[in-house]
C-alpha cells in the first residue's frame, strides 16, 4: 500500500473518531415480552410510545438525539437481537451502538395481570438511573402508564451530557485553565407551559391570579421553575385545582373537567307532510332557546314547545348529572274544517281530493284537516290555494274553464282568456305584429285565424302588459290542472284537431315556419314557444298533434316561427 493511501486512511480515521462533545445519544430498544403475552405489533407500539416520551422530555434543541429503530439496528453486530438482552447485557448493547443511555420495556405476566418494567441505564458507568413498573389487565392500560410515568424517568437524564462513548479512556484535553470569574447568574429559571383543558375554553388562574394576557384554555404562559397551583372553572362543570411541577421546557398540562349537568334532547314527532321541524320553537325555564340538544343544571326545569301547525305542548323535566333524556312524543296538530267544491263552466264537478299526499275523498268535500295541510285536486294534483283556520270551517270554490276577454291596448285586438285552476291563459294565439313574426304562407288571413308565428327572441317580448311567455314549469302546471300530460292534448285541442276542448283553450292546427323560411304542417300540428332555453341556439317548445291525446316537449332553433299563448302575470 502506498504512503499516500496510508495518509488518507489515517485522516479519515481521525474524522470519524472526532467525538460530538455536545450531543447526548439515547437509545430506546424494542420492548421484550415473555412467552408471547403480547404480540409483535403491540410491543413495537409500546416502544414507539416510549421513544415519543423521550423525544418530548429530551428535545433536540438541547442536543439530545433519540436514536431511531433503524439507527440501532444498523449499529448492532450481525445476528444480534436487542430484545434478547436485559441488565448488564442491555448496557453492553448500549456501548456497542455508542449510546450514552439505553432504555427498554419488558412485559410479563403475574397471575391474570400484565406487568410492565421499564429501565434506563447510563452505559459508561453501568448505572441504573431510572425505572418504573406497572400492572394492568391489558396492553392499553400499560400504554397509559408509559404516558404517565416515562417523562419522570427520562427527566433524570437532564443535566448529564457526555461525549460519544468510545469504549476506552476519554479523548480530549486535561488540566486546561482558561481563567474566568466563576460568576453564575442568579434567580430562578422560567419555562413556557402549555395550559389546556378538556373541554377547552375554561377560565384558569395560576397561584390564585389570572394571567392578564390569557386566562382561557388553551394558552401558553411563562412560569418560574417549581410548583404552581392552577385552578380551572367552566360553566356547567365542576371547578378543578391541580399542581404542576415546572422543571423543563415543553411541559403541557391538560385538566379533564367533570360535568355538572345533564342533557335533554327535544325531537317531538310531526305528522307526515304537516309543517317543518325547522319551525319548532322551544322555551326552557322562560328563555327562548335554539337547537335541539341542551345542557341543563341538575334540578327541575319547565319546557314549552310551539309550532304554527300544532297545539302548544309543555312539561316539566327532572335533570341529574349525566342525564341523557329525549322528548320525542307526537304533537297534536291544529285542525279546522274544509268545504271544497269544484265548478266547471258553471256546473259542479267531481274531482279526487288529496290532503298531504293521501286521497281523502272527492268534491264536494267536507272534512276536518290540519290547518297546515297541503290540499290538491284531480289526478294532476293541482294545489288548492286555500288558507285554513284553526277551529273554523273554510269554504272554497275552485273554478275550471272560466272564460273572459281582454283587449290589447297596443293594437286594439280583443282576446278570449280562460281561468285554469289558479292560472289565467289566453284562449287564442297571439296576433300582435312585431319584427320576426309571420303569417302562415305570408297571408294576412291566416293571422286572423291562427295568430302569428314568432321567432323565439321576438316571442319573449310579444305578450301585452300584465302577461308573459310561460316557462316550462308553468306549462307543467297547466297539464296537471287538466289531468296530466297524457290527456292534455285531447282536453285542450279544438274539435278541428279532434279534441274535446273541455276547457275552452281551443288549440288550433296552426303549423309553423321552418328555419329556411318555408311553412309546414298547418291542419296537422300546433307548436308553442316557452321561455326556457335549451342551448345557446335552441329553446324549448310544446307540441300538439291532430291524432294524439298527449302533448310533447321538444326543442328547436330559435329562428323557427312558432305560435304563442300568453299567461297572465
C-alpha positions as CSV (number, residue, x, y, z in Angstrom):
1,X,0.0,0.0,0.0
2,X,1.4,3.4,-0.9
3,X,2.3,6.1,1.6
4,X,-0.3,8.5,0.3
5,X,-3.1,5.9,0.8
6,X,-1.9,5.3,4.4
7,X,-2.1,9.0,5.0
8,X,-5.6,9.3,3.5
9,X,-6.9,6.4,5.7
10,X,-5.4,8.0,8.8
11,X,-7.1,11.3,8.1
12,X,-10.5,9.5,7.5
13,X,-10.0,7.6,10.8
14,X,-9.4,10.9,12.6
15,X,-12.5,12.4,11.1
16,X,-14.8,9.5,12.0
17,X,-13.4,9.4,15.6
18,X,-13.9,13.0,16.5
19,X,-16.4,13.0,19.4
20,X,-19.5,15.2,19.3
21,X,-18.9,16.6,22.8
22,X,-22.2,18.5,22.9
23,X,-24.5,15.7,22.0
24,X,-26.1,13.0,24.2
25,X,-27.4,9.8,22.5
26,X,-30.3,8.0,24.0
27,X,-31.4,4.6,22.7
28,X,-34.9,3.1,23.3
29,X,-34.7,-0.5,22.2
30,X,-37.5,-2.9,21.3
31,X,-39.9,-4.0,24.1
32,X,-39.4,-7.6,25.3
33,X,-42.3,-9.8,26.2
34,X,-42.1,-13.2,27.9
35,X,-43.9,-16.2,26.4
36,X,-45.7,-14.0,23.9
37,X,-48.0,-12.4,26.3
38,X,-48.5,-9.5,23.8
39,X,-47.9,-9.5,20.0
40,X,-45.1,-8.0,18.0
41,X,-47.2,-5.1,16.8
42,X,-48.2,-4.2,20.4
43,X,-44.5,-4.5,21.5
44,X,-43.4,-2.1,18.7
45,X,-46.2,0.4,19.6
46,X,-45.2,0.4,23.2
47,X,-41.6,1.0,22.1
48,X,-42.7,3.9,19.8
49,X,-44.7,5.5,22.6
50,X,-41.6,5.2,25.0
51,X,-39.4,6.8,22.3
52,X,-42.0,9.5,21.8
53,X,-41.9,10.4,25.5
54,X,-38.1,10.5,25.4
55,X,-38.2,13.0,22.5
56,X,-40.7,15.2,24.4
57,X,-38.6,15.3,27.6
58,X,-35.2,15.4,25.9
59,X,-35.7,17.8,22.9
60,X,-33.3,18.0,20.0
61,X,-32.6,21.7,20.6
62,X,-30.9,20.8,23.9
63,X,-28.5,18.5,22.0
64,X,-30.3,15.2,22.7
65,X,-30.5,12.6,20.0
66,X,-33.2,9.9,20.4
67,X,-31.9,7.1,18.2
68,X,-34.4,5.6,15.7
69,X,-35.1,1.9,15.3
70,X,-33.2,1.9,12.1
71,X,-30.1,3.6,13.7
72,X,-30.0,1.0,16.4
73,X,-30.4,-2.0,14.1
74,X,-27.7,-0.8,11.7
75,X,-25.1,-0.4,14.5
76,X,-25.7,-3.8,16.1
77,X,-23.4,-6.7,15.2
78,X,-24.9,-9.2,12.6
79,X,-27.4,-11.6,14.1
80,X,-27.7,-9.6,17.3
81,X,-31.3,-9.2,18.7
82,X,-31.6,-6.3,21.1
83,X,-34.9,-7.6,22.6
84,X,-33.0,-10.7,24.0
85,X,-30.9,-8.5,26.4
86,X,-31.5,-7.1,29.8
87,X,-29.5,-5.8,32.7
88,X,-25.7,-5.8,32.0
89,X,-26.3,-7.3,28.6
90,X,-28.5,-4.3,27.8
91,X,-25.8,-1.9,28.9
92,X,-23.3,-3.7,26.7
93,X,-25.7,-3.3,23.8
94,X,-25.8,0.4,24.5
95,X,-22.0,0.6,24.4
96,X,-22.0,-1.3,21.1
97,X,-24.2,1.3,19.5
98,X,-22.4,4.3,21.1
99,X,-25.4,5.3,23.2
100,X,-24.9,7.3,26.4
101,X,-28.2,6.0,27.8
102,X,-30.3,2.9,26.9
103,X,-33.9,2.1,27.9
104,X,-36.0,-0.9,27.4
105,X,-39.5,-2.0,28.5
106,X,-40.3,-5.6,29.4
107,X,-43.8,-7.1,29.6
108,X,-44.6,-10.2,31.7
109,X,-47.5,-11.8,33.4
110,X,-48.4,-12.1,37.1
111,X,-51.5,-14.2,37.7
112,X,-54.1,-12.8,35.2
113,X,-52.4,-9.3,35.1
114,X,-49.9,-8.0,32.6
115,X,-46.8,-6.5,34.2
116,X,-44.6,-3.7,32.8
117,X,-41.0,-2.9,33.8
118,X,-39.1,0.0,32.2
119,X,-35.4,0.5,33.0
120,X,-33.0,3.3,31.9
121,X,-29.2,2.7,32.1
122,X,-26.2,5.0,31.8
123,X,-23.8,3.0,29.7
124,X,-20.5,4.4,30.8
125,X,-20.9,3.6,34.4
126,X,-23.2,0.6,34.1
127,X,-25.7,2.5,36.3
128,X,-29.4,2.1,36.5
129,X,-30.5,5.7,36.6
130,X,-34.3,5.3,36.4
131,X,-37.1,2.8,36.2
132,X,-40.8,2.3,36.8
133,X,-43.2,-0.6,37.0
134,X,-46.9,-1.1,36.4
135,X,-49.6,-3.8,36.3
136,X,-52.9,-3.9,34.4
137,X,-55.4,-6.1,32.6
138,X,-54.5,-5.2,29.1
139,X,-51.8,-3.5,26.9
140,X,-53.9,-0.4,26.5
141,X,-53.5,0.4,30.2
142,X,-49.8,-0.3,30.0
143,X,-49.6,2.3,27.3
144,X,-51.3,4.8,29.6
145,X,-48.8,4.0,32.3
146,X,-45.9,4.8,29.9
147,X,-47.6,8.2,29.1
148,X,-48.0,8.8,32.9
149,X,-44.6,7.7,34.2
150,X,-42.0,7.8,31.4
151,X,-41.5,11.6,31.4
152,X,-40.2,11.5,35.0
153,X,-37.8,8.6,34.2
154,X,-36.3,10.4,31.2
155,X,-36.1,13.6,33.1
156,X,-33.3,12.1,35.2
157,X,-31.0,12.4,32.2
158,X,-31.5,16.2,32.0
159,X,-28.2,17.7,33.2
160,X,-26.0,14.8,32.1
161,X,-24.2,15.5,28.8
162,X,-21.4,13.1,27.7
163,X,-19.2,12.9,24.7
164,X,-19.6,9.9,22.3
165,X,-18.8,6.7,24.1
166,X,-15.6,5.1,22.7
167,X,-15.1,2.0,24.9
168,X,-11.8,3.2,26.4
169,X,-10.4,6.3,28.1
170,X,-12.0,9.6,27.1
171,X,-10.3,11.5,24.3
172,X,-9.7,15.2,24.9
173,X,-7.6,17.7,26.9
174,X,-6.9,17.8,30.6
175,X,-5.8,20.4,33.1
176,X,-6.8,23.3,30.9
177,X,-7.3,26.6,32.8
178,X,-8.8,29.4,30.7
179,X,-9.4,31.8,33.6
180,X,-12.9,33.3,34.3
181,X,-14.5,34.7,37.4
182,X,-16.8,31.8,38.1
183,X,-19.8,34.1,38.2
184,X,-23.2,32.3,38.0
185,X,-26.5,34.0,37.1
186,X,-28.9,34.4,40.0
187,X,-32.6,33.9,40.1
188,X,-35.0,31.1,39.1
189,X,-35.3,29.7,35.6
190,X,-38.6,30.1,33.8
191,X,-40.2,27.9,31.2
192,X,-43.2,28.1,28.8
193,X,-46.0,25.8,29.9
194,X,-49.0,24.9,27.7
195,X,-52.2,25.0,29.7
196,X,-55.1,23.0,28.3
197,X,-58.5,21.7,29.5
198,X,-60.9,19.1,28.3
199,X,-63.3,20.6,27.2
200,X,-61.4,23.7,26.1
201,X,-62.4,27.3,27.0
202,X,-62.1,27.0,30.8
203,X,-61.1,30.1,32.8
204,X,-57.9,29.4,34.8
205,X,-55.7,31.1,37.3
206,X,-52.1,30.4,38.5
207,X,-51.4,30.6,42.2
208,X,-54.6,32.4,42.7
209,X,-54.0,35.1,40.0
210,X,-55.4,35.1,36.4
211,X,-52.9,35.8,33.6
212,X,-53.5,39.3,32.2
213,X,-52.9,38.3,28.6
214,X,-54.5,34.9,28.5
215,X,-56.9,33.3,31.1
216,X,-58.8,30.8,29.0
217,X,-57.6,27.4,27.7
218,X,-55.8,26.6,25.6
219,X,-53.0,29.1,26.4
220,X,-49.2,29.1,26.6
221,X,-47.8,31.0,29.7
222,X,-44.4,31.5,31.2
223,X,-43.9,30.1,34.7
224,X,-40.9,30.1,37.1
225,X,-39.3,26.8,37.9
226,X,-41.0,24.9,40.8
227,X,-44.6,24.0,41.9
228,X,-47.6,26.1,40.9
229,X,-51.3,25.6,41.8
230,X,-53.6,26.0,38.8
231,X,-57.4,26.4,39.2
232,X,-59.9,25.8,36.3
233,X,-63.5,26.9,36.0
234,X,-66.0,26.4,33.2
235,X,-69.8,26.9,33.2
236,X,-71.7,23.6,33.8
237,X,-68.5,21.9,35.0
238,X,-67.1,21.4,38.5
239,X,-64.1,23.5,39.4
240,X,-60.8,21.8,39.5
241,X,-57.4,22.5,41.2
242,X,-54.1,20.9,40.3
243,X,-50.4,21.3,41.0
244,X,-47.8,21.3,38.2
245,X,-44.1,21.0,38.9
246,X,-42.4,23.2,36.3
247,X,-38.9,21.8,35.7
248,X,-38.1,21.8,31.9
249,X,-39.2,23.3,28.6
250,X,-42.1,21.9,26.6
251,X,-44.3,20.9,29.6
252,X,-48.0,20.5,28.9
253,X,-50.9,20.4,31.4
254,X,-54.3,19.0,30.4
255,X,-57.0,19.2,33.0
256,X,-60.1,17.0,32.5
257,X,-63.1,18.7,33.9
258,X,-66.1,16.8,35.3
259,X,-69.5,17.8,34.0
260,X,-72.1,19.3,36.4
261,X,-75.1,18.9,34.0
262,X,-77.5,16.5,32.3
263,X,-78.6,16.7,28.6
264,X,-82.1,17.0,27.2
265,X,-82.9,16.4,23.5
266,X,-86.1,17.8,22.1
267,X,-87.3,15.9,19.0
268,X,-91.1,16.0,19.1
269,X,-92.8,14.0,16.3
270,X,-94.6,15.8,13.5
271,X,-97.3,14.4,11.3
272,X,-96.2,13.4,7.8
273,X,-96.4,16.4,5.5
274,X,-97.6,18.8,8.2
275,X,-95.1,21.6,8.9
276,X,-91.3,21.5,9.2
277,X,-89.1,20.7,12.2
278,X,-87.2,23.9,11.4
279,X,-90.3,25.9,12.6
280,X,-90.4,24.4,16.1
281,X,-89.9,26.8,18.9
282,X,-88.5,25.9,22.4
283,X,-88.7,27.8,25.7
284,X,-86.8,26.4,28.7
285,X,-87.3,28.0,32.1
286,X,-88.8,31.0,30.4
287,X,-86.0,31.6,28.0
288,X,-86.2,31.0,24.2
289,X,-83.5,28.6,23.1
290,X,-82.2,27.4,19.7
291,X,-81.1,23.9,18.6
292,X,-82.4,20.5,19.8
293,X,-79.9,19.3,22.4
294,X,-79.5,21.3,25.6
295,X,-77.2,21.0,28.7
296,X,-79.2,21.7,31.9
297,X,-78.1,22.1,35.5
298,X,-79.3,19.4,37.9
299,X,-82.8,20.0,39.1
300,X,-86.3,20.7,37.8
301,X,-86.9,22.6,34.5
302,X,-90.0,23.7,32.6
303,X,-90.2,23.2,28.8
304,X,-92.7,24.7,26.3
305,X,-92.8,23.6,22.6
306,X,-94.6,25.7,19.9
307,X,-95.3,25.4,16.2
308,X,-97.8,27.2,14.0
309,X,-99.2,23.9,12.8
310,X,-99.6,22.3,16.2
311,X,-101.1,22.8,19.6
312,X,-98.7,24.1,22.2
313,X,-97.1,21.4,24.4
314,X,-95.5,21.8,27.8
315,X,-93.9,19.6,30.5
316,X,-91.5,19.6,33.5
317,X,-88.3,17.5,33.5
318,X,-86.0,16.5,36.3
319,X,-82.3,16.5,35.3
320,X,-79.5,14.7,37.2
321,X,-75.7,14.8,36.5
322,X,-75.1,12.6,33.5
323,X,-78.8,12.5,32.4
324,X,-79.4,11.9,28.7
325,X,-83.1,12.3,28.1
326,X,-85.0,12.5,24.8
327,X,-88.5,14.0,24.4
328,X,-90.0,12.5,21.2
329,X,-93.7,12.4,21.8
330,X,-96.1,13.3,18.9
331,X,-97.5,16.8,18.8
332,X,-101.2,17.3,18.3
333,X,-102.0,19.1,15.0
334,X,-104.1,22.3,15.0
335,X,-107.2,21.5,12.9
336,X,-110.1,23.2,11.1
337,X,-112.8,22.3,8.6
338,X,-112.5,22.4,4.8
339,X,-115.6,22.6,2.5
340,X,-114.3,22.3,-1.1
341,X,-116.3,22.5,-4.3
342,X,-115.2,22.4,-8.0
343,X,-117.2,24.2,-10.7
344,X,-116.5,23.7,-14.5
345,X,-118.4,26.1,-16.8
346,X,-120.9,26.8,-14.0
347,X,-121.6,23.2,-13.2
348,X,-120.4,21.1,-10.2
349,X,-117.7,18.6,-11.0
350,X,-116.4,15.6,-9.0
351,X,-112.6,15.5,-8.6
352,X,-110.5,13.5,-6.2
353,X,-109.2,15.4,-3.2
354,X,-105.7,14.7,-1.8
355,X,-104.6,16.0,1.7
356,X,-100.9,15.8,2.4
357,X,-100.5,13.3,-0.4
358,X,-103.3,11.0,0.7
359,X,-106.6,10.7,-1.1
360,X,-109.3,11.8,1.3
361,X,-112.4,11.8,-0.9
362,X,-113.8,13.8,-3.8
363,X,-115.6,17.0,-4.4
364,X,-118.0,18.2,-3.0
365,X,-115.7,17.6,0.0
366,X,-116.2,18.4,3.8
367,X,-113.7,17.1,6.3
368,X,-111.6,18.1,9.4
369,X,-108.0,18.7,8.3
370,X,-104.8,20.1,9.8
371,X,-104.6,23.9,9.3
372,X,-101.2,23.4,7.6
373,X,-102.4,20.7,5.2
374,X,-101.5,20.7,1.5
375,X,-104.7,20.3,-0.4
376,X,-104.6,19.1,-4.0
377,X,-107.3,18.3,-6.7
378,X,-107.5,15.9,-9.6
379,X,-105.2,13.2,-10.8
380,X,-102.8,16.0,-11.8
381,X,-102.6,17.1,-8.2
382,X,-103.3,20.8,-8.8
383,X,-102.7,22.6,-5.5
384,X,-105.7,24.4,-4.0
385,X,-104.7,27.9,-2.7
386,X,-107.0,27.8,0.4
387,X,-106.0,29.3,3.7
388,X,-107.3,27.1,6.5
389,X,-108.1,28.3,10.1
390,X,-108.0,26.6,13.4
391,X,-111.4,25.6,14.9
392,X,-113.2,27.1,11.8
393,X,-114.7,25.6,8.6
394,X,-113.4,27.4,5.5
395,X,-115.5,27.1,2.3
396,X,-113.6,27.3,-1.1
397,X,-114.9,27.1,-4.6
398,X,-112.4,26.0,-7.3
399,X,-113.4,27.1,-10.8
400,X,-112.3,25.4,-14.0
401,X,-112.5,26.8,-17.5
402,X,-113.9,30.2,-16.6
403,X,-113.9,32.3,-19.8
404,X,-113.4,36.1,-20.1
405,X,-111.9,38.5,-22.5
406,X,-109.4,41.4,-22.6
407,X,-108.2,44.0,-25.1
408,X,-104.6,44.5,-26.1
409,X,-104.1,48.3,-25.8
410,X,-101.3,48.3,-28.3
411,X,-103.4,47.5,-31.4
412,X,-107.0,47.2,-30.0
413,X,-107.3,43.4,-30.6
414,X,-109.6,41.5,-28.2
415,X,-108.7,38.0,-27.0
416,X,-110.6,35.4,-25.1
417,X,-109.0,34.3,-21.8
418,X,-109.7,31.2,-19.6
419,X,-109.0,30.6,-16.0
420,X,-107.4,27.2,-15.4
421,X,-107.1,26.5,-11.7
422,X,-105.1,29.4,-10.4
423,X,-103.7,30.4,-13.9
424,X,-105.3,32.6,-16.5
425,X,-104.3,31.8,-20.1
426,X,-105.0,33.4,-23.5
427,X,-107.6,31.2,-25.2
428,X,-106.4,32.3,-28.6
429,X,-103.0,32.5,-30.3
430,X,-101.3,35.9,-30.1
431,X,-101.6,38.1,-33.2
432,X,-99.5,41.2,-32.3
433,X,-97.3,42.2,-35.2
434,X,-93.6,42.6,-34.4
435,X,-90.3,42.2,-36.2
436,X,-89.5,38.5,-36.8
437,X,-93.2,37.4,-36.7
438,X,-95.1,36.0,-39.7
439,X,-98.5,34.9,-41.0
440,X,-98.7,31.3,-42.4
441,X,-97.7,31.4,-46.1
442,X,-97.3,35.2,-45.6
443,X,-101.1,35.6,-45.9
444,X,-102.8,38.1,-43.5
445,X,-106.0,36.0,-43.5
446,X,-104.0,33.2,-41.8
447,X,-103.0,35.5,-39.0
448,X,-106.7,36.4,-38.2
449,X,-107.5,32.7,-37.8
450,X,-104.3,31.2,-36.4
451,X,-102.4,34.2,-35.0
452,X,-98.8,35.0,-35.9
453,X,-95.7,32.7,-35.9
454,X,-92.8,34.2,-33.9
455,X,-89.1,33.7,-33.7
456,X,-88.1,32.9,-30.1
457,X,-86.4,36.3,-29.3
458,X,-89.5,38.1,-30.7
459,X,-91.8,35.8,-28.7
460,X,-90.1,36.7,-25.4
461,X,-91.3,40.3,-25.6
462,X,-94.5,40.0,-27.7
463,X,-97.1,39.5,-24.9
464,X,-99.1,42.5,-23.8
465,X,-98.5,44.3,-20.5
466,X,-99.6,42.1,-17.5
467,X,-98.9,38.9,-19.5
468,X,-95.8,36.9,-20.3
469,X,-94.4,34.0,-22.3
470,X,-94.9,30.9,-20.0
471,X,-92.0,28.8,-18.7
472,X,-91.7,25.0,-18.7
473,X,-92.8,24.9,-15.1
474,X,-95.9,27.0,-15.9
475,X,-96.9,24.7,-18.8
476,X,-96.5,21.7,-16.4
477,X,-99.0,23.4,-14.0
478,X,-101.5,23.6,-16.9
479,X,-101.1,19.9,-17.8
480,X,-101.6,18.9,-14.1
481,X,-104.7,21.1,-13.9
482,X,-106.4,19.3,-16.8
483,X,-105.5,15.8,-15.7
484,X,-101.9,15.2,-16.8
485,X,-99.8,15.4,-19.9
486,X,-101.2,12.1,-21.3
487,X,-104.7,13.6,-21.6
488,X,-104.0,17.3,-22.0
489,X,-103.9,17.0,-25.8
490,X,-107.5,15.8,-26.0
491,X,-108.9,18.2,-23.4
492,X,-107.2,21.4,-24.7
493,X,-107.4,20.9,-28.5
494,X,-110.3,22.4,-30.5
495,X,-112.7,19.9,-32.2
496,X,-111.0,20.7,-35.5
497,X,-107.9,19.0,-34.1
498,X,-110.0,16.0,-32.9
499,X,-110.0,17.3,-29.3
500,X,-112.9,17.8,-26.8
501,X,-111.9,21.4,-25.9
502,X,-113.2,20.7,-22.4
503,X,-111.7,24.0,-21.0
504,X,-112.3,26.4,-23.9
505,X,-108.5,26.5,-24.6
506,X,-109.1,26.0,-28.3
507,X,-105.7,24.8,-29.7
508,X,-105.8,25.1,-33.5
509,X,-103.6,23.3,-36.0
510,X,-101.6,26.4,-36.9
511,X,-98.5,24.7,-38.3
512,X,-95.1,26.5,-38.1
513,X,-92.4,28.3,-40.1
514,X,-89.1,26.4,-40.7
515,X,-85.5,27.7,-40.3
516,X,-85.3,28.1,-44.1
517,X,-88.4,30.3,-44.2
518,X,-91.0,27.8,-45.6
519,X,-94.3,26.9,-43.9
520,X,-95.5,23.4,-43.0
521,X,-97.9,21.2,-41.0
522,X,-101.0,23.5,-41.0
523,X,-104.1,21.5,-40.2
524,X,-102.0,18.7,-38.5
525,X,-99.9,20.2,-35.7
526,X,-99.6,23.2,-33.3
527,X,-96.3,24.3,-31.6
528,X,-96.0,26.8,-28.8
529,X,-92.8,28.5,-27.5
530,X,-92.0,28.6,-23.8
531,X,-89.4,30.9,-22.1
532,X,-87.0,28.0,-21.2
533,X,-83.7,27.9,-23.1
534,X,-82.3,24.5,-24.2
535,X,-78.9,25.8,-25.5
536,X,-77.3,29.0,-27.0
537,X,-79.2,28.5,-30.3
538,X,-82.2,26.5,-29.2
539,X,-85.2,26.9,-26.9
540,X,-88.0,24.5,-25.7
541,X,-91.5,24.3,-27.1
542,X,-94.7,22.2,-26.5
543,X,-96.5,20.5,-29.4
544,X,-100.0,19.1,-30.2
545,X,-100.8,16.6,-33.0
546,X,-104.2,16.0,-34.5
547,X,-104.3,12.3,-33.8
548,X,-102.7,12.2,-30.3
549,X,-104.2,12.7,-26.8
550,X,-100.9,13.8,-25.2
551,X,-98.7,16.8,-25.6
552,X,-95.0,16.5,-26.3
553,X,-92.0,18.6,-25.3
554,X,-89.1,19.3,-27.7
555,X,-86.6,22.0,-28.7
556,X,-85.9,23.9,-31.9
557,X,-83.7,26.6,-33.4
558,X,-84.6,30.0,-32.0
559,X,-85.1,31.3,-35.6
560,X,-88.0,29.0,-36.5
561,X,-91.5,30.5,-36.2
562,X,-94.0,29.1,-33.6
563,X,-97.3,30.2,-32.1
564,X,-97.5,32.0,-28.7
565,X,-100.0,31.7,-25.9
566,X,-99.5,34.3,-23.2
567,X,-100.0,33.7,-19.4
568,X,-101.4,36.4,-17.1
569,X,-98.9,37.6,-14.5
